Amino acid sequence: MTAYPLTIATLLLALAIYIWAMLKVGRARATYKVQAPAVTGHEAFERVFRAQQNTVEQMVPFIPLLALAAAFWGDKWGALYGLVWCAGRVLYITTYAVDAQKRALGFLLTALPTMLVILGLAGTLVLRAA
């Protein structure tokens, strides 16, 4: 049994959200007739595509930070970070697809916790080194 079941569950949720975003891009390609490898075309396709691409970009820091948060602060704190991040991503993906100007709250719910975790981990390391 793993020591971090809640954190792992949130990681799996994040991956499921990413797969959902990928499927939305595939559906948008078919709907708006944007053939691969094109990444431009109908504006509605481009919004869905950018939301998925931004999710990829945000996952790069999220995954190691999720693991570090759980390792340093425990499973519940790691999972809490993961759940907030996931909620932000769902909100970001859904609002960006409708209107790019409405994506800010979803982005903040992703980016702000990530910055807080980076700062918190740095502070934890400093305190433990002292």
C-alpha positions in Angstrom: 0.0 0.0 0.0 1.3 3.4 -0.9 1.9 6.1 1.7 0.2 8.7 -0.5 -3.1 7.4 -1.7 -4.9 10.7 -1.8 -2.1 12.4 -3.6 -2.0 9.6 -6.2 -5.8 9.9 -6.6 -5.4 13.6 -7.4 -2.6 12.8 -9.9 -4.9 10.3 -11.6 -7.7 13.0 -11.6 -5.3 15.5 -13.2 -4.3 13.0 -15.9 -8.0 12.3 -16.6 -8.6 16.0 -17.0 -5.7 16.1 -19.4 -7.2 13.2 -21.4 -10.6 15.0 -21.4 -8.9 18.1 -22.8 -7.3 16.1 -25.5 -10.6 14.5 -26.5 -12.1 18.0 -26.6 -9.4 19.0 -29.1 -10.2 15.9 -31.3 -13.9 16.7 -31.2 -13.2 20.3 -32.1 -11.0 19.3 -35.0 -13.8 17.2 -36.4 -16.5 19.9 -35.7 -14.5 22.8 -37.2 -12.7 20.7 -39.8 -9.2 21.5 -38.7 -7.0 18.7 -40.0 -3.9 17.7 -38.2 -1.2 18.9 -38.0 -2.8 22.4 -38.3 -3.2 24.2 -35.0 -5.0 27.2 -36.4 -8.4 27.6 -38.1 -11.7 28.3 -36.6 -11.5 30.5 -33.4 -13.5 28.0 -31.4 -11.1 25.2 -32.2 -8.1 27.5 -31.3 -9.6 28.2 -27.9 -10.1 24.5 -27.1 -6.6 23.7 -28.5 -4.9 26.5 -26.4 -6.7 25.3 -23.2 -5.3 21.8 -23.8 -1.8 23.2 -24.6 -1.8 25.4 -21.5 -2.8 22.4 -19.4 0.3 20.5 -20.7 2.4 23.6 -19.8 0.9 23.7 -16.3 1.4 20.0 -15.7 5.2 20.3 -16.0 5.6 22.1 -12.7 2.4 20.6 -11.1 3.5 16.9 -11.2 6.8 17.3 -9.4 5.4 19.9 -7.0 2.5 17.5 -6.1 5.0 14.8 -5.2 7.1 17.2 -3.2 4.1 18.6 -1.4 3.1 15.2 -0.3 6.6 14.1 0.6 7.3 17.2 2.7 3.8 18.0 4.2 1.9 14.7 4.0 -0.7 13.1 1.8 -3.6 15.3 2.8 -1.8 18.5 1.9 -0.5 17.1 -1.3 -4.0 16.0 -2.3 -5.5 19.4 -1.3 -3.0 21.1 -3.7 -3.9 18.6 -6.4 -7.6 19.1 -5.9 -7.4 22.9 -6.1 -5.2 22.6 -9.2 -7.7 20.1 -10.8 -10.6 22.4 -10.1 -8.8 25.3 -11.6 -7.9 23.3 -14.7 -11.6 22.2 -15.3 -12.7 25.7 -14.9 -10.0 27.0 -17.2 -10.7 24.5 -19.9 -14.5 25.0 -19.8 -14.4 28.8 -19.7 -11.7 29.2 -22.3 -13.6 27.1 -24.7 -16.6 29.5 -24.4 -14.8 32.9 -24.1 -11.1 33.4 -23.8 -11.6 36.5 -21.7 -13.3 34.4 -18.9 -10.4 32.0 -18.3 -8.7 34.1 -15.6 -10.3 32.5 -12.5 -9.4 29.0 -13.7 -5.9 30.1 -14.4 -5.5 31.7 -11.0 -6.8 28.5 -9.3 -4.0 26.7 -11.1 -1.1 29.2 -11.1 -1.5 30.7 -7.6 -1.5 27.4 -5.7 1.5 26.4 -7.7 3.4 29.5 -6.8 2.4 29.1 -3.1 3.6 25.5 -3.1 7.0 26.6 -4.6 7.4 29.3 -2.0 6.2 27.0 0.8 8.6 24.2 -0.2 11.4 26.7 -0.4 10.5 28.0 3.1 10.2 24.4 4.4 13.7 23.7 3.1 15.2 26.8 4.7 13.5 26.1 8.0 14.7 22.4 8.0 18.2 23.5 7.1 18.4 26.0 10.0 
